[in-house]
Amino acid sequence: MSRDRKVLIFGGLALAAFGMFYGLHYALFVEHQTLDQLGGSLATAFVSAAERKLPESRAALDRYAAIRYDYVRQVDVHSHWIGLAMLMIVFGAAFDRVAFSGSIKFWIALALTIGAIVFPLGVILQTVSHGSALASALAILGSGLVIMALAATALGFARQGAPGGA
């Protein structure tokens, strides 16, 4: 098995396992408390609004928005890790059909692997520090690597099927 296929398949398996364990941890130890906080802050906002306590209602809605921001990112992170991992495994199985040299395919596989790790990591770091430039930069860098690697892979598959392709 070539290096690029090993990177994709074994990296994908490791990333899928990590994403599943992260999702399991979140579901067992964090999600229910988070959902309780979401419901509580929304109920407080509505009760405060009904009692015409608008500052308290606005504060509860702001709390709801902050909790929801974290919740959505936490759920997205583990699903992105697993989804990108599955894509890596599928590509690993068919990567011999990509019409590039071995070293270029290796760099494409490595870029996809690094991007698949860094993109969700940047997203999860955004929950630690809202508005963090480093977290946003990591998410952007990771997603850029994934996009470039996917585009290069698509080009390699297209070249393979084209007349005169490798």
Secondary structure, DSSP 8 states (H G I E B T S, - for coil): --HHHHHHHHHHHHHHHHHHHHHHHHHHHTHHHHHHHHHHHHHHHHHHHHTT-HHHHHHHHHHHHHHHHHHHHHHHHHHHHHHHHHHHHHHHHHGGGS-S-HHHHHHHHHHHHHHHHHHHHHHHHHHHSTT-HHHHHHHHHHHHHHHHHHHHHHHHHHHHHSTT--
